[in-house]
Amino acid sequence: MFAQASIQTLECAFLQTFPRCFRWGDAFDTYGHTFVREMIGEAVPPRFTEVHGRALRALLEGGAVRQLLSSDDVRCRRGASNFEHAESLPIERIARRKL
């Protein structure tokens, strides 16, 4: 069994794809690590934003855009199935569910 341990604020940022060179300024000193963790958790991951921004730019400029997954793709079907199953579970079971 794994011991429960929380991860550090900067580890959270790394998992959310914040670049290592991200400048936090005086956020830690001014607002504290709890506020910064909440800010990281509420953020749209920067890498996600970058990839989608590039796709939108390519569309607007008439360039090539990487092919989207078909709804028949096994990954899409599996994701849809997992999502439908999760909606029917009580929130307590979802939180305890092993990934």
LUMTI-282617 format. One record per residue: x, y, z of N, C-alpha, C in turn. Coordinates in steps of 0.2 Angstrom, whole numbers. Layout:
BEGIN
     nx     ny     nz    cax    cay    caz     cx     cy     cz
      X      Y      Z      X      Y      Z      X      Y      Z
...
% end
This chain:
BEGIN
     nx     ny     nz    cax    cay    caz     cx     cy     cz
      4     -6      0      0      0      0      4      6      0
      2     11     -3      6     17     -4      4     22      2
      9     26      4      8     31      9      5     37      6
      1     40      9     -2     46      7      3     52      8
      5     55      3      9     61      3      7     66     -2
      8     72      0      6     78     -4     12     80     -8
     11     82    -14     17     84    -18     18     92    -17
     24     94    -18     26    101    -17     22    105    -22
     22    112    -21     18    117    -25     22    117    -32
     28    117    -33     32    117    -39     31    110    -43
     30    105    -39     29     99    -43     22     99    -46
     17    102    -42     10    103    -45     11    107    -52
     15    112    -52     16    116    -58     19    112    -63
     24    108    -62     27    104    -67     22     99    -70
     18     96    -66     13     91    -68      7     95    -73
      6    101    -71      2    105    -75      5    108    -81
     11    106    -83     15    109    -88     17    116    -88
     18    119    -82     21    125    -82     28    124    -83
     31    129    -87     38    128    -89     42    129    -83
     48    126    -82     53    127    -77     55    134    -76
     55    138    -81     57    145    -81     52    150    -79
     46    147    -78     40    152    -76     42    156    -70
     41    162    -71     43    167    -65     37    168    -61
     37    166    -55     32    167    -50     32    174    -46
     37    178    -47     37    184    -44     37    184    -37
     33    188    -34     33    187    -26     27    184    -24
     24    180    -28     17    176    -27     18    172    -20
     23    169    -20     24    164    -14     24    169     -7
     28    174     -8     29    178     -2     23    182      0
     19    185     -6     13    189     -5      7    185     -3
      6    179     -6      0    175     -6      1    169     -2
      7    166     -2      8    160      1      7    154     -3
     10    148     -1     10    142     -6      3    139     -7
     -2    140     -2     -9    137     -3    -12    141     -9
    -12    148     -9    -15    151    -14    -12    150    -21
     -5    149    -21     -2    147    -28     -4    140    -30
     -5    136    -25     -7    129    -27    -14    129    -30
    -18    133    -27    -25    134    -30    -25    137    -37
    -20    142    -38    -20    145    -44    -17    140    -50
    -13    136    -48    -10    131    -52    -16    126    -54
    -19    124    -49    -25    119    -50    -30    122    -54
    -32    128    -54    -37    131    -58    -35    133    -65
    -28    133    -66    -26    135    -73    -27    130    -78
    -28    133    -84    -28    128    -90    -20    127    -91
    -19    121    -92    -11    119    -93     -8    123    -98
     -3    126    -97      1    130   -103      2    126   -109
      4    120   -108      6    116   -114     -1    114   -118
     -6    113   -115    -13    112   -118    -14    118   -122
    -14    124   -119    -15    130   -122    -11    132   -128
     -5    130   -127      0    131   -133     -2    127   -139
     -3    121   -138     -5    116   -143    -11    118   -147
    -16    120   -143    -22    122   -146    -22    129   -149
    -18    133   -146    -17    140   -150    -13    139   -156
     -9    134   -157     -5    133   -163    -10    130   -169
    -15    126   -166    -20    123   -171    -24    129   -173
    -27    133   -169    -31    138   -171    -28    143   -176
    -21    145   -174    -18    149   -179    -17    146   -186
    -15    140   -186    -15    136   -192    -22    136   -196
    -27    135   -192    -34    136   -196    -35    143   -198
    -34    148   -194    -35    155   -197    -30    157   -202
    -24    154   -203    -20    156   -208    -20    151   -214
    -25    146   -214    -26    142   -219    -21    136   -220
    -17    135   -215    -12    130   -215    -15    123   -213
    -10    118   -213    -12    111   -212    -13    111   -204
    -18    107   -202    -19    106   -195    -19     98   -195
    -16     96   -189    -16     89   -188    -23     86   -188
    -23     80   -191    -30     76   -191    -32     75   -184
    -39     77   -183    -42     75   -176    -44     68   -176
    -44     65   -170    -46     58   -169    -54     57   -171
    -55     52   -175    -62     50   -177    -65     47   -170
    -72     48   -170    -76     46   -165    -76     38   -165
    -74     35   -170    -73     28   -170    -67     25   -167
    -62     30   -166    -55     28   -164    -56     25   -157
    -53     19   -155    -53     16   -149    -52     20   -143
    -48     25   -144    -46     30   -138    -52     34   -136
    -56     36   -142    -62     40   -141    -67     36   -138
    -68     30   -140    -74     26   -137    -72     24   -130
    -66     23   -128    -64     21   -122    -65     27   -117
    -63     33   -119    -64     39   -115    -71     40   -114
    -76     40   -119    -83     41   -119    -86     36   -114
    -84     30   -114    -86     25   -110    -84     26   -102
    -78     28   -101    -76     30    -95    -80     36    -92
    -81     41    -96    -85     47    -94    -92     45    -92
    -95     41    -96   -102     39    -95   -102     35    -88
    -97     31    -87    -97     27    -81    -96     31    -75
    -92     36    -76    -90     40    -70    -96     45    -68
   -100     47    -73   -106     51    -72   -111     47    -67
   -111     41    -68   -116     37    -64   -113     35    -57
   -107     36    -56   -104     35    -49   -105     40    -44
   -106     39    -38   -106     44    -33    -99     47    -32
    -99     53    -31    -92     57    -31    -88     53    -26
    -90     51    -20    -85     47    -16    -82     41    -19
    -85     38    -23    -82     32    -26    -77     34    -32
    -79     40    -35    -74     42    -40    -68     44    -37
    -68     48    -31    -62     50    -28    -58     44    -25
    -61     38    -23    -57     33    -21    -55     28    -26
    -57     29    -32    -56     24    -38    -48     25    -40
    -45     19    -41    -38     18    -42    -38     19    -50
    -33     23    -52    -32     25    -59    -27     19    -62
% end
